[in-house]
Amino acid sequence: MQRRRTGTIAVVSALGMTAVLGGCGLTGDSDGVTLKLVAADYGDSKGNSSQKYWDELVESYEAQNPDVRVDVTVYSWNDVDRKVRELVDAGEAPDMAQIGAYSDYADEDLLYRADDVLSIPAQADFVPQLAAAGQVNGVQYGLPFAASTRVLFYNKTLFDRAGVRPPKSWDDLAEAAEALKEKGVKYPYALPLGAEEAQAETMQWMLSGGGGYTDDVGTYAVDSPQNATTFTWLRDELVGKGLTGPVAPGRLDRADAFAAFAAGDVGMLNGHPSLMKTASDKGVKYGMVTTPGVDGESKNTLGVSDWMTAFKKNGHQKEVGDFLDFVYSEENVLDFSREYNLLPVTTSASRTMSAAPEDENLKPFLDELLLSELYPVGKTSWAEVSADVKKHIGEAVAPGRDPKEVLGRIQATAMRAGSAE
C-alpha cells in the first residue's frame, strides 16, 4: 500500500453516546513494537463492552503481525477525554486515542495527519461529510470512527390513542403534541436541553429552521434571525403551552428523555440509533420519520461523529498506520457498527449495510447521513461554545425569556473564543 509520511494526524470525537476505550502505552520489546490505544466504551453492559470488541480485533491483528502488540484500555465516555488529556499533559500520550474531539491536539501539533498514517484507499473510503468534519484549515487530522444521525421517534400506541399521524412540519408537531397532551401523555414532545447533550438537540432544531451554529462560510451565527425564530417558536408553541412535559427543557438530559420514551411516557422526540434497542427492550412500539421542519420535512439533519487520533510522540508512524488500515477495513467497520447500532464511517461499509436485510432498521439513519451536518469540530473554539450552549440554551425557551438575548450571549462567547484561533 502506498502511504505518504509527511505530516501530522489528529482525530476528534463528538457523538453524544456512551462509550470509551483506552490503551496503555508500553515500550515495545527489542524484537517489536507495542502500541497504546485508549478508546471509548459504546457498550451498555459488561457483555457488550467495547473492550471485548477491541480484544478480538487486536487478537486477529497480532496473529497477522507478530512483531506488533496493541494494548487497549477502555474508559466510559464520562472519563475517556479527561484520561487522554491527563496522559498528554504528563508527557505520556498514547499512540492512538479514540475520543470525542481532536482539534485542540491538532492545534498543539501533537497529531499525525490522516495522510501520514492511512493508505490512500483507506483515507479515500471515509464518508465525505465525515472526512471534511475531521479537517483543520483544510488538513484532515480527525479520523471518523463512529457516526450517527437523528430522526424523530414517535410512540405508535400513544399516537393511535390520540388519533394523530407522524408530523412532517412544526405545525403538525405542535398539533400532535396538543392531542397527546389531551390524552394525558406525560411528555407530548420531550425537549432535552439539559447539560448532558443540549448541543445536539439545539443543532437539530436550528437545522430544521434553516439555521445552524455557523453560516455558509463557517463563521459562528448562533444569533441568526433563523435561530431566533426557531427558539421563539419553541418557547411559544411548545414549552409555553405545556407540551414538553413536567421537567423544564433546560433540566432534562438526553438520557432521561430516552428513558422516559422507553417507559412509554413520551409521545415523540429526536433520537439516534441506540434508542431503537432501548425502546424495543421495553416493548415500546415506535416509528421513525424525518425530523419535521418549519415548512415540511427538514432538509438537513444533525450528524455526529466520534474520532480516532494518532499521536506523534512515540514515533510509531508506520505501525500505527498499518494497524489503522486494519481497523478501517470494511469487515471491521461493519462488525463495530452492527454491534453498537452505529453508522459506518466508510463508503464501502455504508454501501454494504444499505443493501443488507439485517441492517434494514438502520436505513433511515443511513439515508439521513447523506444530508447531515456536523458540529464545527474543526474549530478549537467549539469545546468552549458547546459548553456555553449546554449551560444556557435552556433559558432561550423558558417562559418570559427573550431567545434573542440568550442566543446573543452565546454568540458573544463564540466570537471571543473564535478570535483566538
N, C-alpha and C positions, 0 to 999 in steps of 0.2 A: 504494500500500500504506500502511496506517495503521501508524505506528510511534511508540511512546512514547519520549520523550527526557528522562528524568528521573533515572536512577540511574547505576549503575556495573556493568560486566560483567566477569566473570572466567571462566577456564576451567581445568580440571585434567585431567591425562593420567595413566593408570595401566595400561597393558596390557603385561604383561611380554613384549614382542616387539621386533624390531629395526627402528627407523625414525626418521629425523629430517629435517625440512625447515626451512629458515631463510630469513628475509628480511632484506635490507638496508634500513635506513630512510634514505631520502634526502629532502631537502626538495623539495617539489613545484615545478614550474616556475610562472612567473607566470600562465600560462594554465591550470594544472591542479594536480592533487594527486598525489603519489607515496606510495603506501602500502608499508610494510615488513612483510613476513611472514617469520617464522622457523618452520621446520617440521621434523618428524622424518622419517627415511627408512625406509620399510617394505619397500624392495626388498632383494634378496639379490645383486644384480649391477648393473653399470652399465646394462645393458639395461632393467631394470625399476625403476630408481631413482625415488623419489618426485619428484625434480627434474623428470623427464620428465613425470609426471602434472601437476604444477603449471604447468610451462611451457605445456603445451597448454591447460589450463584458463584461465590468465591471458591467453593469446593470444585465446581466444574472448571473454573478458570485455572486454578492451580494445577489441576490434573493435566492441562494442556501446556502449562507454563511452569515447570518445576523450579525454575530459578527465581520465581517471584512469589512472595507471600503477601496477602492482603488482610490486614487486621481491621475489622469493622466494629465500631461502637455505636449503639443506637440510643438516642435520647428522645424523650417526648417533645412535642412541639413547644411546650412551655419552657423547655430548658435548652434546646439544641443551639439556637442562635447565640445565647449567652455563653454556653460552653465553648463554642468555636471562638468567640471574641476573647474569652479568657486565655485560651491556648495561644492565639495570635499575639495578644499583649504580653504573654510570658515568653515569647520567642520560640514557641513550640507548635507552630502551625502544622496542621495535618497536611498530607499530600493532597487530599480531596475533602471537600465538605459539601454535603447535600443539605441545603438550608433554605431560608426564606428570602435572602437578599444578597446581592453581590456588588452593587455599585460602590459602596464605601471601601471595600477591599480593592476594587479596581482603581479607585481614586488614589489609594495609597501605593499603587504599583506593586501589589503583592501577588497578582494572579497572572497565570498564563492566558494568552488569548486563545480563542477556540481553534484558530488555525495553527497554533503552536503544538497542540496535542492531538487533535482529531484528524483522522484521514479525511481526504476530500469527500469521498462518498458519504461518510458518516455525518460530516458537517452539512452537506447539501441536503440530507434527508430530514432535517428539522422542519416542522410545520412553519411556514414563512412568518406568520404573525408572532410566533413564539421566539423564533430566531431574532427578529427585529427588536423584540422587547428585551433581549439579552445584550443589547448594544449600548455602549457609552461612546458618544461622539463618532458614531459610525463603525465602531470596532466591537465585535462580539466577545464579551467576557463571560456572560452568563449562559450556561448550557441548560436549556429547559429539561426538567426531569419528570415532572408530573403536571397534568393540566386538568382544569375543569371549567365548565361554563355554568350559567344559571338559566333555569326555566321556571315558570310558575307552576307549582304543585297545588292541586286542589283536592279536597276530600269529596269523593263521589257520593258517599252516603249523605253527607250534610247538604250537598248541592241538590241532590234529588229531593230531599226533605223540604228544602226551601223553594224548589221549583225554578231553579236558575241554571243557566248554561255557563260554561267556562268563558271568561271575559276576553275580549280582544282589544279593548280600549280602556282608558282610565274611567270614562263614564260607565262602561259596562262593569268594571271592577267595583266602583262605588255602589252601583245599583245591586250587584250581587251581595256586597257586604251588608247593605241595608236589609236585604231579605234574610240573610243569615242571622243577623242580629235579632230580627223579629222572631226567629225560631229558637232563640236562646243560646246561640253559639258563643262560646266564651271569647274567642279571638276571631272575628269575621275575617280580618286580614292581620296577620302578625307582621309587625314592622320593627325588626330588631336593629335599633340604632344605639345599642349599648356598647360598652368599651371593647367587647371581645372582637367583633368584626364589623363595626359600623362603617368602615371604609368601603366594604363590599356592597352592602345594601344601599349606601349613599350613591355609589357609582352606578349601580343598576338603575336606580331611579333617575339619575342625571341623564344617562344614555337614553332612557325611554322618553325623556322630554326634549331630546335633541341637543343636550349639553354634554358636559363631562368635566373632568378635572383640568384638562388643558384644551387649548384651541387647536386649530388646524396646523399651526406651526410649532406646537409643543410648548407654548407659554401658558403658565397657570392662568386659569379663567374660572376659578371657583365661584366667583360672584357674578357670573354672566347673567344676562336677562333670562335666558332659558332655565338656568338653575334656580334663579329666584322664583320664576313662575312655577317650577316643579314643587319646590318646598312650600310655597304659599298654598298650592292645591292640596298637598298632603295635610297641612295644618287645618285648612278649612273644610275639606271634603271627607277626610278620613278621621284624623285624630280629634278634631273639634266636634265631630258627630258621634264620638264614642264607638268607632268601628274598628279600633285597633287593640281592644282588649283591656283588661284591668291593670296591666303594668304599663307605665309610661314608656314610649318607644326608647327614650334615652337611657332607660334602666333595663331594657330587655335585651339579653345577649342572644346570639345566634343559636348556641347550643340549647338554651332554654326554649327558644321558639321551635326548634326541631323536635325537642322532647314533647312539647305541647301538641305538635302536629301528630306525632306518633301515639299520643294518648287520645286522639280524636277530638281535641279541643280547638283546633284551628281550621277555619274554612279554606284559607289559601295563604301562600307565602312563597317567596322566591327561594329556590333550593338548588343545591348541587347534587351530583350523582349519589353521594353517600346516603342521602335521605331516602333513597329507594329501599335499601336494605333495612334501615331503621324503621320505616313505616311498615314494610312487609312483615317484619318480625313481630310487630304488634297487631297484625291483622287489619291494618287500615287499607281500605280500597281507595286508591288515589289515581288521579290523572295528571298529565303534564301538557302544558301548552306554551307557546312562545310568550314571553313577557309582554303584557299589554303596554301600548304606548299612548301618547296624548291623542292621536287621531286614528289609531288602529294598532296592529301588531308592531312592536318596537323593531326598528331597522337595525339596531345594534344591541349586543348583549355583553355582559361582563365576562371576560376570560381571565383566569387566574393560573399562574404557573409557579411551581417551586423550582429551585435551581441547583445545579451541580457546579461547584467551583474547583479549580485546580490551582493550588498554591505553589509558588516558585521556590520557596525557601529551601526545601530538601533536595532540589535539583534532579528529581527522578522524572524528567520530562518524557523520555521515551517509554518508560514502564507505565507511567500514568496514562499516556496516550493509548498504548496497547490495551490496557485494562478498560478504559472508557469506550474504545471501539467495541469491545466485547459487551459492555453494559448496554450500549445503544444498538445492538443487533436487533433485528425485527423480533426474533423469538423471545429475547429477554424483555424487550419493551412490552410485548403482548402479555407475557406472564405477569409482569408487575401491574399493568393496567387492569387486567382481569381479576387479579387477586384483591385489589382495593377499590374496584369500581371507579377508576380514574380514566381520563382520556389519554391516549398515547400521544407522545410529543413528536413522533416521526411520521412522515407522509406514508411510508411503506406500511407501518403498523396500522395507521388510521384507515388506509385503503382496505386492508385485510379485515379489520374489525367492522367496517361499514357493510361488508358483504357477508359476514358470518352470522348465521341464525342465532348462535349462542350469545351474541352481543347485541341483539335487537333492542334490548331495553336501554342501551346507551346511545342508540342512533339519534334521538332528539338532541342530545348534548353534542355529539359529533357534528351534526348539521349546524348547530349554533356556533361551534368553534370557528367555522369559516367566516362568520360575521362578527367575531368577538373583538373587543378592545380591552387591552390590559392596562393595569396601573402604570403610571410613568416611573417604573422601577429603575430606569436608566439614569434618573436624576438622583444624585446623592442627597438632595433635599427631601426626597419623598418620605423617608422614615419620619422626619420631623412633621411634615404636613399630615401624614397618615395619623400620627399620634394626636395631632390637634383636632383632626376630624373625629376621632374616637372620643375625645374629651368633650367636644362642644356641639356636634351636629344635632344631637337630640334636642337642643334648645331651639333649633330652627323650626321645629314643628310643634313646639309647646304653645298651648293657647295663650294669647296675649303677647307673644314674642314676635319680633319682626325678622322674618327669614333673611331679608336683605342685609340687615345689620350683622347677623350671625355669620352669614357667608362672607361678608366683607372682612370680618375679623380673621377668619380662616385664610382668606386671600392675602391679607397683610402678612400673616405668618409665612405663607408660601413665597411671597415676594422677598421677604427678608432672608429666608433660608436659601432661596434660589439665587440671590445676589452673590452668595459666597461660592457658587460653583464656577 
